[in-house]
Amino acid sequence: MAQVLVVDDSDAVRSEVSGFLSKNGITVATAVDGKDGLVKIKSNPEVKLIFADVNMPNMDGLTMVEKIRSEVGNKTVNIIMLTTESDAGMKERGKAAGIKGWIVKPFNGANVLDAVKKMVA
């Protein structure tokens, strides 16, 4: 089962992040938007970390996070937003929803690998 869920509407970003994590021994699942991500986290409660984009069709990443915390009741999964968005208001909304971090794209896996391994251990 997956340790990390990568939620992004960009095929390239999903491929880059999931490929990097897989090459480093981490089991990864992917989702194409927040709606798909919500379905995947409901069916894979053992996921320990989610990387999510903010701006996606069907359901944005922040709404997905809020639903994971409220509707699914999962308060323990670590969530990191991986986005081009740098708006302070959005960051505050994410913090209120319990995200662990906010990374502005592009993804640099080498910079976060140690932290990711600790979160999925």
Secondary structure, DSSP 4 states (H G I P E B T S, - for coil): --SEEEE-S-HHHHHHHHHHHHHTT--EEEESSHHHHHHHHHH-TT--EEEE-SS-SSS-HHHHHHHHHHTS---SSEEEEEES---HHHHHHHHHHT-SEEEESSP-HHHHHHHHHHHH-
